[in-house]
Amino acid sequence: MSPDPTDPPSTSSPIVPVLEARGLSKSFAENTVLRSVDLDLLPGRVVCLIGPSGSGKTTVLRSLNGLETPDGGTISAAGAGLEIDFSRPVTNASRNRLRDLSAMVFQQHNLFPHLTVLENVTEGPLRVQKRPRAEVLDEAHALLSRVGLAEKSGAFPAELSGGQQQRVGIVRALALRPQLLLFDEPTSALDPELVGEVLSVMKGLADEGWTMVVVTHELAFARDVADEVLFLDGGVVLERGAPSEIFTAPTEERTRRFLERLMRPF
């Protein structure tokens, strides 16, 4: 029986990390954007990456998805029998296996404007994964209902609000049946009044046990939803810990200054 993508992946013991990154480094010309970043992604846990713009957060995310190739370090997925050493040439087969593990939700919705909502959601499962059409359609309708967009399946992206488009982007990611969901500041392009509806969907996924990595400036979301928070600055993880530690008693002065600037009342 095929797995139901409306349910989170199994987290039965023994616990095997979905993905592990060790010593990730990356430079663009003379600009070093990642310096020996480590990350452990355990099933059912939410990791939030916070920090100033240009700190390397998005590069970490893109490296986990195979959209960026680090200059050094390793990424492994024991459950998938995958280990990539970036000090050596990376084969297309290894990169594709890494991409198959996760699905990305970007800052911009990146929906195909000439396709309906339903067509946008089913494009990947049908054309890339070559799954049966009836199965894909049934799952797509269930996922759209799950995020309150069942009645929008025949609409085109231009007919939706920004928040609705981003919810379609989340459904499109879920339809690929990933083990890991990656979010790159998914609310940054939204009007303030639309942010809540997207964060609500994301919180629901976290509550259901999806494994997630979220790059975000929504510090209240990170504080309430994350299991672990990483503060990056200058391509380095300066501090990591539970939200209760990072947001109430950070040990690094740079972390304190960042949080004070973003959380101070106006």
C-alpha positions in Angstrom: 0.0 0.0 0.0 1.4 3.4 -0.9 2.2 5.8 1.9 -0.2 8.6 2.5 1.5 12.0 2.1 -1.0 13.6 4.3 0.6 11.7 7.2 4.1 12.5 8.5 6.9 10.1 8.0 7.3 7.3 10.5 9.6 8.1 13.5 9.8 4.6 14.9 13.0 3.7 16.9 15.8 3.3 16.6 16.2 6.9 15.6 18.2 7.3 12.5 18.9 10.9 11.3 17.2 11.8 8.1 20.2 13.8 7.2 23.6 14.7 8.7 25.9 17.4 7.6 29.5 17.8 8.7 32.0 20.6 8.0 30.1 22.2 5.2 32.1 25.0 3.6 31.3 27.2 0.6 32.9 30.2 -1.1 31.9 32.3 -4.0 35.0 33.8 -5.5 36.7 35.6 -2.6 33.6 35.5 -0.4 33.4 32.6 2.1 29.7 32.0 3.0 29.9 28.8 5.0 32.7 27.8 7.4 32.5 24.2 8.7 28.8 24.0 9.4 27.4 20.9 11.2 23.8 19.8 11.2 21.9 16.8 12.6 18.3 16.4 11.3 16.4 13.9 13.4 13.0 12.5 12.3 10.1 14.6 13.4 12.2 17.6 14.6 12.1 21.2 13.5 15.4 23.1 13.1 15.2 26.9 12.6 18.1 28.8 11.2 18.2 32.4 12.2 20.7 35.2 11.7 21.4 38.4 9.7 21.1 38.6 5.9 24.1 37.1 4.2 25.0 34.9 7.1 24.8 31.7 5.1 21.4 30.4 6.1 20.0 29.9 2.6 23.3 28.4 1.4 23.0 25.7 4.1 19.4 25.0 3.0 20.4 24.8 -0.7 23.3 22.5 0.1 20.9 20.1 1.9 18.8 19.9 -1.2 21.6 19.6 -3.7 20.8 23.0 -5.3 24.2 24.2 -4.1 27.4 22.1 -4.1 29.6 22.9 -1.1 33.4 23.1 -1.5 34.0 20.7 1.4 32.4 18.7 4.1 30.0 15.7 3.9 26.2 15.1 3.8 25.0 11.6 4.7 21.6 9.9 5.0 22.1 6.5 6.6 18.5 5.5 6.0 19.0 6.0 2.3 22.5 4.6 2.2 23.9 7.9 0.9 27.1 9.7 1.8 28.5 12.6 -0.3 32.1 13.8 0.3 32.3 17.3 -1.3 36.1 17.2 -1.4 35.6 14.8 -4.3 33.5 15.2 -7.5 29.8 14.7 -6.9 28.1 12.5 -9.4 24.7 13.4 -10.8 23.3 10.1 -9.3 24.3 11.1 -5.8 23.0 14.7 -6.2 19.7 13.3 -7.5 19.4 10.9 -4.6 20.0 13.8 -2.2 17.3 15.9 -3.9 14.8 13.0 -3.7 15.0 13.1 0.1 13.6 16.6 0.5 11.4 19.3 -1.0 11.9 23.0 -0.9 9.5 25.9 -0.3 11.1 29.1 -1.5 10.6 32.8 -0.7 8.7 33.3 -3.9 6.0 30.8 -4.7 7.5 30.0 -8.1 4.2 28.5 -9.3 3.8 28.0 -13.1 1.4 30.8 -14.1 -0.1 28.9 -17.0 -1.1 25.9 -14.9 -3.9 25.6 -12.5 -3.4 25.0 -8.8 -4.0 21.3 -9.2 -1.7 21.1 -12.2 1.0 22.9 -10.3 0.7 20.4 -7.4 0.7 17.3 -9.7 3.4 18.3 -12.1 6.3 16.8 -10.1 4.6 13.5 -9.0 3.4 12.9 -12.6 6.3 14.0 -14.7 9.3 13.5 -12.5 8.3 10.6 -10.2 6.1 8.9 -12.9 3.5 7.9 -10.4 0.0 6.7 -11.3 -2.3 9.6 -12.3 -5.3 8.5 -10.2 -3.2 8.1 -7.1 -1.5 11.5 -7.6 -4.8 13.3 -8.2 -6.4 11.8 -5.1 -3.4 12.8 -2.9 -3.4 16.3 -4.4 -7.0 16.9 -3.6 -6.5 15.6 -0.1 -3.5 17.9 0.5 -5.3 21.0 -0.9 -8.2 20.3 1.4 -5.8 20.0 4.3 -4.6 23.6 3.8 -8.1 25.0 3.1 -7.7 25.3 -0.7 -9.9 22.6 -2.0 -12.1 25.0 -3.8 -9.1 26.6 -5.6 -7.9 23.5 -7.4 -9.0 24.9 -10.8 -7.8 28.5 -10.2 -4.7 30.0 -11.7 -1.9 31.5 -9.5 -2.8 35.0 -10.5 -6.2 34.5 -9.0 -4.9 33.7 -5.6 -3.5 35.9 -2.8 0.1 35.7 -1.9 -0.7 33.6 1.2 -2.8 31.2 -0.9 0.0 30.9 -3.4 2.5 30.0 -0.7 0.2 27.4 0.7 0.0 25.9 -2.8 3.8 25.9 -2.7 3.7 23.9 0.5 1.2 21.4 -0.9 3.4 21.1 -4.0 6.3 20.1 -1.7 4.2 17.6 0.3 3.0 16.0 -2.9 6.5 14.8 -3.6 6.4 12.6 -0.5 9.7 14.0 0.9 11.4 12.9 4.1 12.5 16.4 4.8 10.8 19.8 4.3 13.0 22.8 3.7 11.6 26.3 4.0 13.6 29.4 2.8 12.0 32.4 4.5 8.6 31.4 3.2 6.8 34.5 4.6 9.3 37.2 3.6 7.5 38.1 0.4 4.0 38.3 1.9 2.0 41.2 3.1 2.0 41.2 7.0 -1.7 40.2 7.2 -1.0 37.0 5.1 1.9 35.7 7.1 -0.2 34.1 9.8 -2.0 31.7 7.4 1.3 30.3 6.1 2.8 30.0 9.5 -0.3 28.2 10.7 0.1 25.5 8.0 3.8 25.1 8.9 3.0 24.8 12.6 0.4 22.1 11.8 3.0 20.2 9.9 5.5 20.5 12.8 2.8 19.3 15.2 2.2 16.2 13.0 5.8 15.2 13.1 7.3 16.4 9.8 11.0 16.9 9.8 11.7 20.5 8.8 14.5 23.0 8.4 13.2 26.6 8.4 15.2 29.7 7.5 13.2 32.5 9.0 13.1 35.9 10.5 9.8 35.1 12.2 11.4 34.7 15.7 8.1 34.1 17.5 7.5 31.1 15.2 11.0 29.8 15.8 10.6 30.2 19.6 7.3 28.4 19.6 7.8 25.6 17.0 11.5 24.8 16.8 13.2 21.9 18.6 16.6 23.4 17.9 17.6 26.9 16.8 20.9 27.7 15.1 22.2 31.3 15.0 24.5 31.9 12.0 26.7 34.9 11.4 29.5 35.2 8.8 29.0 31.6 7.6 29.5 30.1 11.1 27.1 28.6 13.6 27.9 30.9 16.5 25.3 29.3 18.8 22.8 26.5 18.9 20.4 25.2 21.4 16.7 24.8 22.4 14.6 27.9 21.8 14.3 28.4 25.6 18.1 28.8 25.7 18.7 30.8 22.6 15.8 33.3 23.1 16.1 33.8 26.9 19.8 33.2 27.7 22.0 33.4 24.7 25.7 32.9 25.5 27.1 34.9 22.6 27.1 38.7 22.6 26.5 38.7 18.8 23.4 36.6 19.3 22.1 38.9 22.1 22.5 42.0 19.9 20.7 40.3 17.0 17.8 39.2 19.1 17.5 42.6 20.8 17.4 44.4 17.5 14.7 42.2 16.1 12.6 41.7 19.2 12.7 45.2 20.7 9.3 47.0 20.8 8.8 50.1 18.6 
